Amino acid sequence: MKLKFVGHFRRSMDSDTSTNARRRVGRWVSVGVVIAAVSVGLMVLHRTNNYPRTDDAEVFANYIGIAPQVEGPIVQMHVRDNQFVKQGEPLFEIDERPYQYALQRALSEQAALEGQIADERRKIASQVSAVSVAQATIRGSESDVTRYAASIDQARADVVNAEQGVGRAKAEWEYASHNLHRLEPLLTKQFVTVDQVDRARTSEITQAQVLKQAEARLLLAQAALRSAQAQYEQSRAVVEQSKAQHEQAKHAVTTLEPLVNQRGAKTSAVDSARYNLNNCRVYAPFDARVTNLTISEGAYAHVGQQVFTLIDARTWWAVANFREGQLEQITPGMPADVYIMAKPNVRFSGVVDSVGFGVTPDADVVGRLEGGLPDVQRTLNWVHLASRYPVRVRVENPPPDLYRVGQSAIVSIRGH
């Protein structure tokens, strides 16, 4: 019996020892798990703070609208939508015939000016006679001034007569109108006959027509007066012009400066016409991707009006929006990793190009910034979201056929 009790006691002691050991192991495992979780959390926090990452990013590239510097129908389109073009490759051509004609005309006018200068040198001696001709023109113009002055007096008299005719016609019409308005109420009481009212109405209509004719004659007389006055002023201008021509004729006897000074303008016209002719052919200014091409040959191109868009394929960026608290860890020149949805498992190297310094203020926080004081909304927001600022990351050696403007991207800053 004693032996059984001893054996039972020993087994109980062994069981307690095993249980205590398991408890100690469990506590150490729990402590290890907590330490590991804290370590992992600290590592994640450290990496998040020192190696910012965001999936709020898009692929971006510079792009320009291709607009011609001359206008005309497009006679040849060398590209198609979404085509890749090299710098210097032709894009499209505008009908150059009007600009060829303009260049020929400018060259012809330039040659004509030179011929005119040569002829003028031979005609300087004959310019003396032009002075006497100009004097005769002055005398003739002065006689026209006298004649048109008399025409003005006659026209004024016609206007006065026409105004008097309008006055008489207006008085007769007013009388006929008053008579009609007086008789119409009497007709319902049978104090007058229908025939009397009809005669009064006919008289009123007739007098109204007579008034309109008188007013038309007045307008015609006034127009004749203005025409006579205009002719008078024109004749006076001709007199002044004739005097100016007389002075010019006297000065032209000994100088060629007015013609010689036109050489610069003619040369400029030739250069401008040649420049416009060269601009009928439009070439790619850089390696690019054609997009938004919605017209074809035959469309009329206007100066400065965009025909299609060229995406600059030389440089691509990933514009990533980082929280304002992460901007301290991001500086230009830092290396970065870029992932795009088209190749989510492929890492592209990049370099931070710049960090944004401004975004549109939140109207719920600062109100609308208009004239006067800010319009601050009386609201209470328990959660204040951090602002996000764009960080531009330049992608190094991107595949030319993979990157597209507006693609979703993920950007991770690797730090220094």
ABEGO torsion letter per residue (X at the ends): XAAAAAAAAAAAAAAAAAAAAAAAAAAAAAAAAAAAAAAAAAAAAAAAAABBBBABBBBBBBBBBBBBABBEBBABBABBBGBBBBBGBBABBBBAAAAAAAAAAAAAAAAAAAAAAAAAAAAAAAAAAAAAAAAAAAAAAAAAAAAAAAAAAAAAAAAAAAAAAAAAAAAAAAAAAAAAAAAAAAAAAGABBAAAAAAAAAAAAAAAAAAAAAAAAAAAAAAAAAAAAAAAAAAAAAAAAAAAAAAAAAAAAABAAAAAAAAAAAAAAAAAAAAAAAAABBBBABBBBBBGBABBBGBBBBBGBBABBBBBAABBBBBBBBBAAAAAABBBGBBBBBBBAABAABBBBBBBABBBABBBBBAAAAEBBBBEBBBBBBBBBABBBBBBBBBBBBBBGBBAAABBBGBBBBBBBAEX
